[in-house]
Amino acid sequence: MLDSSLKDLVTRIRSGDAAALETLADQLGPFFLKELLDRRQMLVPFAENLAIMCIHGAIERLEAERDCDPAAIIAQVLDRKFNEWFQAFQTDVKEASQLQTALFPKPIPPHTGLEIAARSRPLRPINGDLYDFIARPMDLLVVLVDASGKGTAAGLFGAIAGGFFRGYTSGTESPSELLALLDKAISGASTDSKYLTAILLSWRPAFRDVHVASAGLSAPLVSQNGLRKVLELQPGPLIGIDLPTGLVSENHSEISLSLSTGDWVAIFSDGITDQSSSTDQEYGVDRLWEVIQLNAKKSVDIIIDEVFADLDRHTGNTPRQDDQTLVLIRAAARDSDAAKQ
């Protein structure tokens, strides 16, 4: 509550008393901050900035509107400033969400020798995950980035990485080299322990093989000849972490595998596998494998649908905990094989 001598302070301010103005400002700051945090459940950084705007707005009106009740003026300023901020905030989030959605490839471009499907489901309006498909002269680069945290900051960080990889559309850099280049480019740019995890796949249609490198994300799920292939791929170091002086980041390991017709590879963010059920059981990689393999003869788009439907059954009424992204590629028949059939 404001001090009971509010009217006296306002009277002194209107008479030019600078000390009274300073006293009122000191009282208004904690008052506005508490009201914004308690009644409107705002985050502290937003509330602090808005409280300062409220102070200035209240003092301007108190000096100008001499016939109005000071307490009523302060209450009106609080409501008006909050409503103005909230409308602007909603507009910013909507525009950012629309821009981010445009970053996802739609429709997914066809590529020689592959069937491709992908879906990303954000927890909040701004997605911390990003996938992309980048056609280069010798290969197709498949990208999945998962920024730490959730919301706007994570979405911005992920978008930076997505734009970075698109700068190498004419190059021949391997997935492990690209991860190292990204780490070098953004190290020191992250704040509040923000970092990126990522996984890159390079599909070479001429050789029908995939090269894979990971920065912190689980190894892909792979089916070869209908059997599960366990990849000995160790998740490499996270992207964007500042190391103590004298320490050098480890290299990102890379493996390759050949794909025959019908073989598939799935990459995913941990928002899928870590999702809990009402009994506190994680969805897990084994269940993800089983659902994909059970539906392996269906189109890749339908397989994605089946996975998310099963994930929702697992989740039930439990709140989703993170952004959820799944990318699935499957080796199609060669043109020569198709012609023989």
Rosetta blueprint (number, residue, H / E / L):
1 M L
2 L L
3 D L
4 S L
5 S L
6 L H
7 K H
8 D H
9 L H
10 V H
11 T H
12 R H
13 I H
14 R H
15 S L
16 G L
17 D L
18 A H
19 A H
20 A H
21 L H
22 E H
23 T H
24 L H
25 A H
26 D H
27 Q H
28 L H
29 G H
30 P H
31 F H
32 F H
33 L H
34 K H
35 E H
36 L H
37 L H
38 D H
39 R H
40 R L
41 Q L
42 M L
43 L L
44 V H
45 P H
46 F H
47 A H
48 E H
49 N H
50 L H
51 A H
52 I H
53 M H
54 C H
55 I H
56 H H
57 G H
58 A H
59 I H
60 E H
61 R H
62 L H
63 E H
64 A H
65 E L
66 R L
67 D L
68 C L
69 D L
70 P H
71 A H
72 A H
73 I H
74 I H
75 A H
76 Q H
77 V H
78 L H
79 D H
80 R H
81 K H
82 F H
83 N H
84 E H
85 W H
86 F H
87 Q H
88 A H
89 F H
90 Q H
91 T H
92 D H
93 V H
94 K H
95 E H
96 A H
97 S H
98 Q H
99 L H
100 Q H
101 T H
102 A H
103 L H
104 F L
105 P L
106 K L
107 P L
108 I L
109 P L
110 P L
111 H E
112 T L
113 G L
114 L E
115 E E
116 I E
117 A E
118 A E
119 R E
120 S E
121 R E
122 P L
123 L L
124 R L
125 P L
126 I L
127 N L
128 G L
129 D E
130 L E
131 Y E
132 D E
133 F E
134 I E
135 A E
136 R L
137 P L
138 M L
139 D L
140 L E
141 L E
142 V E
143 V E
144 L E
145 V E
146 D E
147 A E
148 S L
149 G L
150 K L
151 G L
152 T H
153 A H
154 A H
155 G H
156 L H
157 F H
158 G H
159 A H
160 I H
161 A H
162 G H
163 G H
164 F H
165 F H
166 R H
167 G L
168 Y L
169 T L
170 S L
171 G L
172 T L
173 E L
174 S L
175 P H
176 S H
177 E H
178 L H
179 L H
180 A H
181 L H
182 L H
183 D H
184 K H
185 A H
186 I H
187 S L
188 G L
189 A L
190 S L
191 T L
192 D L
193 S L
194 K L
195 Y L
196 L E
197 T E
198 A E
199 I E
200 L E
201 L E
202 S E
203 W E
204 R E
205 P L
206 A L
207 F L
208 R L
209 D E
210 V E
211 H E
212 V E
213 A E
214 S E
215 A E
216 G E
217 L L
218 S L
219 A L
220 P L
221 L E
222 V E
223 S E
224 Q E
225 N L
226 G L
227 L E
228 R E
229 K E
230 V L
231 L L
232 E L
233 L L
234 Q L
235 P L
236 G E
237 P L
238 L L
239 I E
240 G L
241 I L
242 D L
243 L L
244 P L
245 T L
246 G L
247 L L
248 V L
249 S L
250 E L
251 N L
252 H L
253 S L
254 E E
255 I E
256 S E
257 L E
258 S E
259 L L
260 S L
261 T L
262 G L
263 D L
264 W E
265 V E
266 A E
267 I E
268 F E
269 S L
270 D H
271 G H
272 I H
273 T H
274 D L
275 Q L
276 S E
277 S L
278 S L
279 T L
280 D L
281 Q L
282 E E
283 Y L
284 G H
285 V H
286 D H
287 R H
288 L H
289 W H
290 E H
291 V H
292 I H
293 Q H
294 L H
295 N L
296 A L
297 K L
298 K L
299 S L
300 V H
301 D H
302 I H
303 I H
304 I H
305 D H
306 E H
307 V H
308 F H
309 A H
310 D H
311 L H
312 D H
313 R H
314 H H
315 T H
316 G L
317 N L
318 T L
319 P L
320 R L
321 Q L
322 D L
323 D L
324 Q E
325 T E
326 L E
327 V E
328 L E
329 I E
330 R E
331 A E
332 A L
333 A L
334 R L
335 D H
336 S H
337 D H
338 A H
339 A H
340 K H
341 Q L
